[in-house]
Amino acid sequence: MKEDDLEFEDEIYKEPNSIKKISSDNNNKNKKKKPFFIFLIFIIIIVGCVFAYDKYYGNGIVKTTIMNYINNVKEEMPNEAEKEENIKTAKKEDYMTFSSDSKSSFKVYGEGFIHCTKDGIKYYSEMGKEKWNDTFTMTSPYISTEGEFIAVADIMGRTAKMYNSKGKVYEISLDAPIVKIALNKNGFMGVIMNSSGNYIIKIINSSGNVVTERVEATANIFPTGLDISEDDKSFSISYVDTTDISAISKIVFFYIGETEGDYIDGMFSGITKQNEYIVYLYYMENNTLVAVSDKSVIAMDSTGKEIWTYSLPNKLDWVSFSARTYIALGCGEEMESADGYKNGTVIFLNLQGKEIGTFESDSEITYLEAYSDGTVVGNSKKFTMVKKSGSVIWEHSATQDINDIIPIKGNNVLYITNNYAQYVNIKNYVPVVNEKNSNEKTEDKETETNNNTENNTEDTTNTSETVQTEENNTEENVQ
């Protein structure tokens, strides 16, 4: 007998055992299913008995209880319209609207905020609750806040006003167009004015009295920055001298109110920087004066002595001192002579001139504002709040143009577009849908419909003319 035949016989011999095994498995499965079906039938019988008893002897108590529960659940669940409303529309008490051409600017002030426009200023203790207001007419209002004081000046106009938490403190009319203002926490205001090429600097105290005045009449010397010390004793001015081919920058220190004695016009100190343009000047929390040029950051103490210099690795697109305890520098392109950071990086310096952190944003910086709790960095419509160490606190991607995002407390911010301001938790942002925008969309649709109707009418007219022409041509050919 061949080996193949033996193998075939082995297969035949094994087949009955396989069939028995499959049959045994099926029987086991059926045995397992029987208890489940018995249990299910048992449950159905019990439920049926409960409802039967409830119907004939229990006055429908069970049924009523179940139906009430279902109805309550339905009431608690929002319908589709409510879901849509909750997703797309913020609560009206959480926002305010304004005209896009009002030149609006906002500042957080105390527990509330200031809203300044070309037509006046208002202080809100919270959204929708106005505490005081003052009306005026300014072409280009600029607002600055320090401590309890709020200064508003009409840039290239001649009016400046001072406010505190109770309202207006004073108003002053100046004798030349305003170029720049500065404010300290005690309400001292500095003003730079341009009078036909001559620059006038005035220091005004918290009562509205002019306590120091200077006139800069030297040709080719221009004041670029001004600030007042926090102890009200001195002020500093930065200048750019363009007399020679290469620029020279100067920072000069003056005593407030000193016009006689050993000091000429109250000047007591100064430094000079060759081939640099100083464009920012600011007194920090410890009364250290910090200046930023196109090449470096320079710090001076209250005597005017230079205490440290930080060489810039990149050109600067943005600078913010408003945290007062650190400096935020928004980097642009690298310097040719330095190994710099990637464009879009933010560098954080402490008051000793040391880097304490960096943050590399996605692209070119379009917004930068430093606060005590962190710095808000904008890259087009993406905004990130970061600590001075460089770590991220939150991120937000806007769907429209944003003018400001001002941190208030925690994740709460004042969210400002070109036509509304909104209190919002930035991590759970719910946008505002303005009625004006909705109407504009409706009008656009109506206009589009009208245009389509006109086009269709024109098309019909053209078609009729074409048909008539073809008929005339046909008649001519027949003739």
C-alpha positions in Angstrom: 0.0 0.0 0.0 1.3 3.4 -0.8 2.2 6.0 1.8 -0.4 8.4 0.3 -3.1 5.8 0.8 -2.1 5.5 4.5 -2.3 9.2 4.9 -5.7 9.2 3.3 -6.9 6.5 5.6 -5.6 8.4 8.6 -7.6 11.5 7.6 -10.8 9.3 7.2 -10.1 7.8 10.6 -9.7 11.2 12.3 -12.8 12.8 10.7 -15.5 11.3 13.0 -13.6 12.6 16.1 -13.5 16.1 14.7 -17.3 16.0 14.1 -17.9 14.9 17.6 -15.7 17.7 19.0 -17.6 20.4 17.0 -20.9 18.9 18.1 -19.8 18.9 21.7 -18.7 22.6 21.5 -22.1 23.6 20.2 -23.9 21.7 22.9 -21.8 23.5 25.5 -22.6 26.9 24.0 -26.3 26.1 24.0 -26.1 25.0 27.6 -24.5 28.4 28.5 -27.2 30.4 26.7 -30.1 28.7 28.5 -29.5 30.3 31.9 -29.3 33.8 30.3 -32.7 33.3 28.5 -34.3 31.9 31.7 -33.0 35.0 33.6 -34.3 37.4 31.0 -37.7 35.8 30.9 -37.8 35.9 34.7 -37.0 39.7 34.7 -39.7 40.3 32.1 -42.3 38.5 34.1 -41.4 40.4 37.3 -41.6 43.8 35.5 -44.9 42.8 33.9 -46.3 41.8 37.3 -45.1 45.2 38.8 -46.8 47.2 36.1 -50.0 45.1 36.3 -50.2 45.5 40.0 -49.5 49.2 39.7 -52.2 49.6 37.1 -55.0 47.8 38.9 -54.0 48.2 42.6 -51.3 50.8 42.9 -53.1 53.8 41.2 -50.3 54.1 38.6 -47.7 55.4 41.1 -44.8 53.6 39.5 -45.7 54.7 36.0 -46.1 58.4 37.1 -42.8 58.4 38.9 -40.9 57.0 35.9 -42.6 59.6 33.5 -41.8 62.5 35.8 -38.2 61.4 35.9 -38.0 61.3 32.1 -39.6 64.7 31.7 -37.2 66.3 34.2 -34.2 64.9 32.3 -35.6 66.3 29.1 -36.1 69.7 30.7 -32.5 69.8 31.9 -31.1 68.8 28.5 -30.9 71.9 26.2 -32.4 71.6 22.8 -30.4 72.2 19.6 -31.3 75.9 19.5 -30.1 76.4 23.0 -26.9 74.5 22.3 -26.2 76.7 19.3 -26.8 79.8 21.4 -24.6 78.7 24.2 -21.7 77.8 21.8 -21.8 81.0 19.7 -23.1 83.8 21.8 -21.6 85.3 25.0 -23.9 86.6 27.8 -24.8 90.2 27.3 -23.7 91.1 30.8 -20.2 90.0 30.0 -19.5 92.4 27.1 -19.9 95.9 25.8 -19.9 97.2 22.2 -18.6 100.4 20.7 -18.0 102.0 17.3 -15.0 100.8 15.4 -14.0 104.4 14.6 -14.2 105.7 18.2 -10.4 105.2 18.7 -11.2 103.2 21.8 -8.4 102.1 24.3 -8.8 100.2 27.5 -6.7 99.9 30.7 -7.4 97.7 33.7 -7.8 100.0 36.7 -8.3 98.7 40.3 -11.0 96.1 40.3 -12.5 97.5 37.0 -11.3 99.1 33.8 -11.0 102.4 31.9 -12.5 102.9 28.5 -11.2 106.0 26.7 -12.4 107.3 23.3 -12.1 110.4 21.2 -15.3 111.6 22.9 -14.5 111.0 26.5 -13.5 108.6 29.3 -15.4 106.2 31.5 -14.5 104.1 34.6 -16.3 100.8 35.1 -16.2 99.1 38.4 -17.2 96.0 36.5 -18.7 95.2 33.1 -21.9 97.2 32.6 -21.4 99.2 35.9 -20.2 102.8 35.2 -18.7 104.6 38.2 -17.9 107.9 36.6 -17.4 109.6 33.2 -16.0 112.7 31.6 -16.7 114.0 28.1 -14.2 115.7 25.8 -13.2 115.9 22.2 -9.7 114.7 21.3 -8.4 113.8 17.8 -5.8 111.2 19.1 -6.3 110.4 22.8 -3.5 108.7 24.5 -4.0 107.1 28.0 -1.5 106.2 30.6 -2.1 104.7 34.1 0.3 104.5 37.1 -0.8 103.7 40.6 -4.1 105.6 41.3 -3.6 108.0 38.5 -4.9 108.1 34.9 -3.5 110.7 32.4 -5.1 111.4 29.0 -3.5 113.6 26.4 -4.4 114.6 22.9 -1.4 113.8 20.8 -0.6 116.7 18.5 -3.3 118.6 20.4 -2.9 120.9 23.4 -5.1 119.3 26.1 -4.1 117.0 28.9 -6.3 115.7 31.8 -5.6 113.8 35.0 -8.0 111.4 36.8 -8.1 109.2 39.8 -10.7 106.7 41.2 -13.1 109.5 42.1 -13.0 111.2 38.7 -11.3 114.2 37.1 -8.4 115.8 39.2 -7.4 118.6 36.8 -7.3 119.7 33.1 -4.5 121.7 31.6 -4.3 123.5 28.3 -0.7 123.7 26.9 0.9 126.2 24.6 2.2 123.8 21.9 1.2 120.5 20.4 1.8 117.4 22.6 4.3 114.9 21.3 4.7 112.5 24.3 3.6 112.2 27.9 5.0 110.3 30.9 3.4 109.6 34.3 4.6 108.3 37.7 2.6 106.5 40.4 2.3 109.8 42.5 0.5 111.7 39.7 3.4 113.7 38.3 3.1 114.1 34.6 5.8 115.0 32.1 5.0 116.4 28.7 7.1 116.9 25.5 5.8 119.5 23.1 6.9 120.7 19.7 6.7 124.4 19.0 7.8 125.1 15.4 10.9 122.9 15.9 11.7 124.0 19.4 10.9 121.3 22.0 9.4 122.3 25.3 9.4 119.9 28.3 7.1 120.5 31.3 6.8 118.6 34.6 3.3 119.0 36.2 2.6 117.8 39.8 -0.5 115.9 40.9 -2.4 119.2 41.6 -1.9 120.4 38.0 0.8 122.9 38.7 3.9 123.2 36.4 6.9 122.7 38.6 9.7 122.5 36.0 10.0 123.7 32.4 12.8 123.4 29.8 13.2 124.6 26.2 15.3 122.6 23.8 16.1 125.0 21.0 19.5 123.6 19.8 19.3 122.5 16.2 19.6 118.8 15.3 19.0 117.6 18.9 15.7 115.9 19.4 14.2 114.5 22.7 13.1 110.9 22.1 12.0 109.8 25.6 11.0 111.1 29.0 10.1 109.7 32.4 9.8 110.8 36.1 11.4 109.0 39.0 9.1 107.3 41.5 10.3 109.5 44.4 9.2 112.7 42.5 12.8 114.1 42.9 14.1 113.9 39.3 13.2 113.3 35.7 15.3 112.0 32.7 15.3 112.8 29.0 16.9 110.9 26.2 18.2 112.8 23.2 19.5 112.0 19.7 22.1 114.3 18.3 22.3 114.2 14.5 24.8 117.0 14.0 27.6 114.7 12.9 27.4 111.9 10.3 27.2 109.2 13.1 24.4 109.6 15.6 25.0 110.3 19.3 22.5 109.5 22.0 22.4 111.1 25.4 20.5 110.5 28.6 20.4 113.5 30.9 19.2 113.6 34.6 17.4 116.7 36.0 16.2 117.6 39.5 12.5 118.6 39.6 12.2 122.3 40.7 15.9 123.1 40.7 16.6 126.2 38.7 19.5 127.8 40.7 22.6 126.9 42.7 25.3 124.5 41.5 23.1 122.9 38.9 22.5 124.4 35.4 18.7 124.1 34.7 18.6 121.4 37.4 20.9 119.0 35.4 23.0 116.7 37.7 24.2 113.8 35.6 24.2 112.2 32.1 25.7 109.5 29.8 26.5 109.5 26.1 26.3 106.6 23.6 28.0 106.7 20.2 26.3 105.3 17.1 23.2 104.4 19.0 19.6 105.6 18.8 17.9 105.5 22.3 14.1 105.2 21.7 12.7 103.9 25.1 13.2 105.3 28.6 11.5 104.0 31.7 11.8 104.0 35.5 11.4 100.6 36.9 10.1 99.5 40.4 13.4 100.0 42.2 13.9 103.5 40.7 16.4 102.1 38.2 16.2 103.9 34.9 16.3 101.6 31.9 16.9 102.8 28.3 16.7 100.7 25.2 18.6 101.6 22.0 18.9 99.9 18.7 21.9 98.0 20.0 21.7 97.6 23.7 19.7 97.9 27.0 21.3 100.2 29.5 20.4 100.6 33.2 21.3 103.6 35.5 20.8 104.2 39.2 19.2 107.3 40.8 22.5 109.2 40.6 22.8 108.7 36.8 25.5 106.1 37.0 25.5 103.3 34.5 25.2 100.0 36.4 24.8 97.4 33.6 24.5 97.0 29.8 23.0 94.2 27.8 24.0 93.9 24.2 21.1 92.9 21.9 21.5 89.7 19.9 18.6 90.7 17.6 16.9 93.7 16.2 13.9 94.6 18.4 10.4 94.7 17.1 8.7 95.1 20.5 9.7 96.3 24.0 7.5 96.2 27.2 8.4 97.6 30.6 4.9 97.7 32.0 5.5 94.7 34.4 7.9 97.1 36.2 9.9 94.2 37.7 11.3 92.7 34.5 11.7 93.7 30.8 10.2 91.9 27.8 12.1 92.2 24.5 10.4 91.0 21.3 13.1 89.9 18.8 13.1 90.5 15.1 16.0 89.5 12.8 19.4 88.6 14.1 22.1 91.2 14.3 24.8 90.8 11.7 27.6 90.7 14.4 25.8 88.5 16.9 24.7 84.9 17.3 21.1 85.7 17.9 17.7 84.1 18.6 15.1 83.0 16.1 12.8 85.8 14.8 9.8 85.8 17.1 11.6 85.0 20.3 10.9 86.9 23.5 13.8 87.6 25.9 13.1 88.3 29.6 15.6 90.4 31.6 15.6 91.0 35.3 16.5 94.4 36.9 20.2 93.2 37.1 20.4 92.8 33.3 20.4 89.0 33.3 18.3 86.7 31.0 15.8 84.9 33.2 13.9 83.2 30.4 13.1 83.0 26.7 10.0 82.1 24.8 10.2 81.1 21.1 6.9 82.0 19.4 5.6 80.6 16.1 6.4 83.6 13.9 6.9 87.3 13.8 5.7 89.1 16.9 2.7 91.4 16.3 1.8 92.1 19.9 3.7 92.2 23.2 2.6 93.5 26.6 4.2 92.5 30.0 2.2 92.2 33.2 3.1 91.1 36.8 1.6 87.6 36.2 3.0 87.1 32.7 3.5 88.5 29.2 1.0 88.3 26.4 2.7 87.5 23.1 0.8 87.9 19.8 1.6 86.2 16.4 -1.1 87.5 14.1 -4.3 85.9 15.5 -2.6 83.5 17.9 -2.0 84.8 21.5 0.1 83.1 24.2 0.6 84.2 27.8 3.9 83.2 29.2 5.8 83.5 32.5 9.0 85.4 32.7 10.7 82.0 32.8 9.4 81.3 29.4 6.8 78.7 30.4 3.3 78.9 28.8 0.3 79.8 31.0 -2.4 79.7 28.2 -2.8 79.8 24.4 -5.7 81.3 22.4 -6.3 81.3 18.6 -8.7 84.1 17.6 -11.0 84.0 14.6 -10.9 87.8 14.1 -8.6 90.7 14.6 -7.8 91.4 18.3 -6.7 94.8 19.6 -5.9 93.8 23.1 -6.0 90.9 25.5 -5.4 92.3 29.0 -5.0 89.7 31.9 -7.1 90.5 35.0 -6.9 87.5 37.3 -6.0 83.9 36.7 -7.3 82.9 33.3 -9.8 85.9 33.2 -9.0 88.6 30.6 -10.4 91.7 29.1 -10.8 90.6 25.4 -10.9 93.6 23.0 -11.7 93.6 19.3 -12.4 96.7 17.1 -16.0 96.9 18.2 -16.5 95.1 21.6 -14.8 94.4 24.9 -15.5 91.2 26.8 -14.8 89.7 30.2 -13.9 86.1 29.5 -12.1 83.1 30.8 -9.7 82.7 28.0 -9.6 78.9 28.3 -13.4 78.7 27.9 -13.8 81.5 25.4 -17.4 82.1 24.1 -17.4 84.7 21.3 -19.7 87.6 21.0 -22.2 87.7 18.0 -23.1 91.3 17.4 -26.6 92.1 16.0 -24.9 94.5 13.7 -22.8 91.8 12.2 -25.9 89.6 11.8 -27.7 92.4 10.1 -24.8 93.0 7.8 -24.7 89.3 6.8 -28.5 89.5 6.1 -28.0 92.6 4.0 -25.2 91.0 2.1 -27.4 88.0 1.4 -30.2 90.3 0.2 -27.8 92.3 -1.9 -26.5 89.1 -3.4 -30.0 87.8 -4.1 -30.9 91.1 -5.7 -27.8 91.1 -7.8 -28.6 87.5 -8.9 -32.1 88.5 -9.8 -30.9 91.5 -11.9 -28.3 89.2 -13.6 -31.0 86.7 -14.3 -33.3 89.4 -15.7 -30.4 90.7 -17.9 -29.7 87.1 -19.1 -33.4 86.6 -19.9 -33.5 89.9 -21.9 -30.3 89.0 -23.8 -31.7 85.6 -24.5 -35.0 87.1 -25.9 -33.1 89.5 -28.0 -30.9 86.7 -29.4 -34.0 84.6 -30.2 -35.7 87.5 -31.9 -32.6 88.2 -34.0 -32.4 84.5 -35.0 -36.1 84.6 -36.0 -35.5 87.7 -38.2 -32.5 86.2 -39.9 -34.5 83.0 -40.6 -37.4 85.1 -42.2 -34.8 87.0 -44.4 -33.3 83.7 -45.5 -36.8 82.3 -46.4 -37.6 85.4 -48.4 
